[in-house]
Amino acid sequence: MSEMNNKSKKRVAHVPLEPVSISEAEWAVMEQLWEKSPRTSAELCSILKTSRGWKRATVMTLLGRLIAKGAIATEGEGRRWQYAPEVARERCVAQETRGFLDRLFKGALLPMVAHCLEHQKLTPQEISELRALLNQPKRKSQASNEP
């Protein structure tokens, strides 16, 4: 092992067993890490200053919260830390979707789809894609309902 690796410290967040609840602001940080990781705090601060107008202190606070939640892990030494996601984007999307359905539609998907169809204009292409999705041979919901 090289001397650099011997000096490197690693703090790994434990992958949470429970779903991770991520705020809208934390989501912006996670999107950057899901896009490319690991990233340094300097990289994240630069990107989020440009895209969101956030100061370094804001980004560092969000990173601290995400570490505490187990959503990201850190590796590094001294003032040079790198951050990487510990939870997959798909897992967070599933969590957010479930929360959205629970809050607005009492957990039911059909009323949400009906609401969207009533209030959103779909192109013929989108309607065709929606039909194709519904006609797929076996969706996850069907597979989980079978004995």
N, C-alpha and C positions, 0 to 999 in steps of 0.2 A: 504494500500500500504506500502511496506517495506521502511525503510530508504534508502536502496540502490537504489530502484526504484525512490524515490523522488530526489535523487542526480543525477540520470542518465539524460543525455541530449540527445535529439534526433534531428538530422538534417535529414529531409527527403527530398530527391530530388523529385520534382514533376515529375510524369510520363509524358514524353513529348508527345504532340499530333502529332508533326511532327516526321518523321523517324529519328533515331539516326544514324549518320555516325560514325563508329568506325574504327580507324586506325588498321593496322596490329599489332602494339605493344599493343594497347589497347585491341585488341581481345584476346591476350594471358592472360591478367589480367582477362577479362570477363570469359574466359573458366574456370579459376580456381574458380571463384565465381559461375558459373553455375553448376560446378561439386559438390561444397559444399559451403554452406553459412549459416550463416555469417562466415566470416574469419577476423582475425585481420591483421593489416598491417605487423606485425612480421611474421605471417604465410605466407602471400603473398610474402614478401621479401625473406624468406627462400626458398620457392618453386621456385621462379623465378630466384634466384641467382643460384640454382642448375641446373635448366633446360635451362636458357637463359644467365647466367653469368651477370645478371643485378645487379647493386648496389642499395642500399636502396633509394638513391635520385631519381633514374630513376623510380622505382616503385611508389614512393610518387608523383612524377610529373604526372604519368599516372593516379593514383587514383584521383588526383585533377581535371584533365581534364574530367574524366568520371563522377565525381560529377557535374561539371559545365554543362555537356551535359544532365544531368538527367538520365544517364544510371545506376548509382548506388546510393544507399542511405547509410548513415552512422548513427550509433548509438553508444553512449558511453560517456565517461567522461575523462577529462584530456588528457593523452597520450595514453589511451587504447580505441581505436575506432574499431568498427566492421563494415565491409562492406558487402553489399548484393546487388544483381542485382535488378534493377527497370524495366528492359525490359527483355522479354523472349528471349531465344536463337533463337527460331523459327522466331521471328520478325526480329532479326538482320540478320539471314540467308536469309530471304526473301528480305530484303533491299540490302544486298550484291549481291544476285543473280540478282536482277533487275538492279543494277548498272553495273554489269559485262555484262549482256545481252545488255544493252544500249550502253556501251562503245565499245564492241567488235563486236556486231552483230546487231546494230541499233534496239535493243529491240526485235528481232525476235528469237524465240526458235528453229525453224526448222533448220536454218543454223548452229546454235551451235551444235545441235544433229548430223547433217550431218558431220560437222567438226570432232567431237569426234569419230564418227563411222569410218571416213576415216583415222584418225591418231592414233587411239587406237585399240589395239587388244583385242577383247572381247572373253571370253570363251563361249562355248556352253551354260553353265549355265547362264551367264550374258545375253546372247541373249534371252534365254527363259524367264528370269525375265523381260527384257525390253518389250517383246511381251505381257506378262501378265499385265504389267502396262498400256500399250496402249489399251488393251482390257477390262480394268475395266469398269463396266457399266456406271458410272458417275464420271468424274473427275471434279475438281473445275472449270477448264476453260470452260467446257461444261455447268455446272450449272449456271455460271455467264452470259453466252450468251443467255440463254433461257428467254422468256418473263415472 
